Amino acid sequence: MTVPKKENEKVIPFRFIPDREGKLKRIGRKDYLLMNDAFYTFFERSMGEFTDFFLAIKDKKKILGCRCTQCGIVRCPPFVTHCPDCAFAATEPIEVGQVGKLLSTPPITYFANSLFLEKAPFGRGRVTLAGADTALSVMLYTTSGILTPGIFNKDTEVKIIFRDNRMGEISDIFCVPTAELKPAQIRKKGLLESELNWASPQEPKYGMPAKDDIDSFKRTLKDLIKIAMDMNKSKRVRKAIEGWKRNIAVKCKAGEFAMYINDGDFKIAATKVKKPDFVIACVDPKDLLDCLSYKGAVTDAIILKKLWMSKNIEFNTAFKLDRMARALAREKKEAAEK
């Protein structure tokens, strides 16, 4: 039997395969020729004694452990077929719960390799599920925007969520805090990712602005519009956002404005976006100005909670904004050295 796959999906997605070509890159005052090339190995790997565990996730939306027939300890995942504490007595499969607590505060992966690029940012935690005596390693996400430190801590209660499209891999499941779910969702077995509210996370509230806040907002917005115009004149910046299209609403304590990325074009305008692709929120737009002026980084500002972003997957856009700032700063430095 062949496990169904996503339509037209390849082991190496086409978007990661570069064209067969070369290009010149200037380093210092000399041009160097760079050629696209590759090395690769394709292989099959057996899930072995974990087959039943992964098929239960894929086909039944269940989490299995194994219970020792003598001492009764329940291990999840079921990583042994015979208990090492009971003279290798046989174990038997048993279903465990889908709610549990984290063993420790998990690290967060923001800068992932190509294998996990579209999944980042994510937490990497170990959760002891109800009915289990050992912990299951699992990815962690939040429905409240981009994952930042403080959302998950030791003993945070979490719920297993099943991806809508499952292949029979550990990434078919992940956890979210039960605090972000309704009681019925917490109780439900086999809760799907499509049943969660990803589209409208609660935006930060900053209170009423003072006159100084409004005046500062207006001045900063003018500076942001100018730097966007400078970026739009830069070949390097335009190259960094080729093929990328985003309408972004930026909401601050004293006002709102728009950022438009349109396949190489970049614009900041004193308007509101009716249907934004996502929202960036901050108390003071100077934090964003510092990032675009290469005095900081959008990614760092998000991690430090100076900026809030409504969609986790849009951390890729944060990468691009940082790349734009670096490109413009480098171009200005090279122009000054001539």
N, C-alpha and C positions, 0 to 999 in steps of 0.2 A: 504494500500500500504506500502511495506517495502522499506526503503531507501537503495540503494545498498551500500555495504561496500567493503573495500579492501579485496582481496582474502586472506582467512585464518587469517584475523585480529581478535584479541580478545580484550575485554575491558582491560584486563591485559595481555600485550604481554608476550609470553613464556620466552623471554630472561630475564625478571625481576623476574621469579619464581625460587627460589633456590631449590636445591635438598634437600630431607628430610635426614638430616645428622647432625652430631655434629662435633666440632673440638676443639682442645686445643689452647688456646692463653696465652702466657706468659706475665704477667704484673708484673714488678719488678722481683722477684725471685720465683714467684709462678705461677703454671699452673691453668687456669680456663677453665671449660668446657662450650662451647657456643653451643646452639642448634637452628637450624633454625625452625621458627614457623610462624604463620600468623593469622591475624584477618581481616575479610572482610565483606562487605555488597554490594550486587548488587541491583540496582533499575533503574526504568525508570523515566525520568523527562519530563514534557510537556513544549513545547516552547510557549504554550498559545497564547497570542495576537501577539507574535513575529513570529509566524509560517510563515506568508506571507513574512516577512523580510528575514528569513533564506532560504525559498524556492526560493525567487528571486535571492539570491546569488548562490544557488546550481544549479538551473535549467536555469536561464536566464542571469546570470552574470550581475545583476543589483543591485543597492543600493537604497532601498526605505526609504522614510521618511514619516511623516504624517503632513498634513497641516490643520490648524484650518479653518473651513468654515466661521468664522467671522473675526478674526484679521489677518489671513493669515500667521502666524508664522509657520515655517517648522522645525519640530524636527526630528533629525536623530541621533540615531535610533528612530523608531516610538514608544516611550515608553509610550504614552498615547493614549487612544481612544477618550477622551473628553478633551478639553482645560481647564486647571484650571484657566486661566486668563479671560475667556469669559463665566462665569456661566456654565461651562462644556458643551459648544457647541461641536458638533461632529467634529471629524477630518476625513480627507480622505487621502488615500495613494497617494504618489507622488514620482516619480523617481528624485533623485538628481544626481549631477555630480560625477565624479570619480577622480577629482583633487581638492586639497584643501591645506590649510596651517595649520601648527601645532600651537596650542594655547600657548605652552610653550616648553622649552627644556626638552626632555623626559629622565627619568631614563633608565638605561640599565641593564638588567638581565644577569649576567654572570654565576651565580651559582644557577641553577634552581633545583626544586624538580623533582622527577621521571616523573611526568605528563608532564613536559615541557623540559625534559633533552635533547631530540633530536632537540628541536627548539631553544635552547640557543646557542650563545648570541642573544638577541633581545631587541629592544627598546620598551617602553610602552608609547604610545603617544595618544593625543586627537587631531583629525583633523576636522576642519570645512570645509566640502565639498561644492563645488559650488552649490548654491541654497538652502543651509541649514542654519539655524540660531543657531543650537546647534552642539556640537562636538561629534564625534564618536570615541570611544576607539578602538585602533587598534595596532597590532604588527608592528614593524618597522625593516627593513633589508636594507642592502647595497649590491651592486654587486661589491664593491671595496675591498673585503676581509672580515676579521673579523670586526664587528661593534665596533668602538671606539668613545670616546667622541669627539664632534666637528663636526661630520657628520650631525647630526640633531640638530637644534636649534629652538628657537621661530621664527615663521613665515617662516620656511623652507617649500617650496612648495613640495608636495608629490603626488604620484599617487597610486590609489588602484590597487593591483595586485591580480588576482584570482588563487588559486591553481588548478592544473590540475585535481586532485582527490578531489572532494568536497562532504561533508556529510550533510551539513546544519548546520554548526557551525561557530562561529565568527572567528575561526582560519582558515577558508576557504579563508580568505582574509588577506592581509598585505599591507604595503606601502613601497615604495622606493622613494628616492629623484628624482624629475623630471630632475635634473641636470645630472643624470646618464642615461637618456633615450633619444632616438631620437625623433624628433618632431612628426613623424607618430605614435610612440608608445604612446606618451602623448595624442594624439587626439583619439586613438582607445579606444572604449568601450569594456570592458571584456578582457583586456590584461592578458594573462596567464603567470605563472611563467616560463614555458618552452620557452617562447618567449624572455626571458632576457638572457644576456650574463653572466652566472655564471662561465664559465669554464676558462676564461682568463682575470682576472682583471689586471689593469695596475700595474706593479711592481714598487716599489720606485726606483728612480735614485739617485745615490750617487756621481757621478762625478769620475774623474780620481784619482787613489790612488797615494800617495807619497811613496817614498822608505821606510819611517818609517812605513807606513800603511802595506806595503807588508811584512816587517820583523816581525811586530807584529802579522799579520795574520798567518804566518808560525809557530811562537812560540805557539800561542794560539791553532792552529789546533793540534799540537803535544799533548798539554795538554788535549784537547777534546778527542783525540783518546785513550789516557791513561785512562781517567775517564770512557770511554765507555767499555774498557777492564775490569776495576774494576767492573763495573755494571754487566757485563756479567758473572762474577764469583759469583754474589750474588743470592742466592735462592729467597730472598724477591723481588729483582728487577725483576728477571725472572718471578716470580708469578704475578707481577703487569701488565705484558704485555702478559700474556698467551692469545692466540687466537687473538692477535692484529697484523696486518700486514700493514706496511706503508713504502714506499720508498719516502724519503723526500729530496728535493734539498734545501740546505742552501746557499744563495747568499749574499755575503758581499761586501763591497766597494773594498777590495783588492783580492777577490778570491771566489771560490765556492767549496763546498764539499758535501758529502752525509751522511745522517743518515738512517740506515736500522733497522726497527723493524720487526721481523719475528717470531711471536708465541713464545715469551720467549727469543729470541736472540736479542741482541742490538749491533750495530756496527756503528762506524763513520769512514769514509774513505776519502782520498784525491782524490776523483773521482767525475765526474759529473753523475747525474742521467738522462738517456735519456727520460724516461717517468715517471716523479714523480707523486705521488698521490696528493701532494701539495707542495707549496714553502714557506720557511721561509726566510725572508730578514732582514738584520740588517747592520748598518754601521760597527760596531765593534763586532767580534765574542766573545769578552770577556763578553758581555752581556749574551750570551747563556751559556758560561762557568760558569759564576757566578750562573746561575740558576741550572745547572746540579751539581754544587758543593754545593748546598744548601745554597748559600749566597743571594739568591733571589728566585723568582718564575717565571716560564715561563708565567703563566697567568697574573701576575702583569706586567711583561715586555711588554706584548701585550697591556694591558690596557693603560700603560704609553707611548706606541708607540716607545719603544726601539726595539721591534721585530714586524715584519709584517708577517701575515699569510694569504695565498691566499684564503682559503676556510673557511667559517663561521663554518661549521659542524665540522671542525678539531680542534675546541677548546677542544673537548673531548681528542684529542691526547695531547694537552697542559696539561690537567689534568694528563694524564698518565706520561708524562715527569716529572712533579712535584712530583708525587707519587714515581717514580724511585729515584729521588734525595733524598727524605725523607727516603726511605727504605735503601739506601746505607749509609746515615749519621747515621741512627739509628743503623745499623749493626756495623759500625765502633766504635760508642760510647759504645755499649755493649761489644765489643771485648776489648776496652781499660779498661773497668771496671772489667774485669775478673782477 
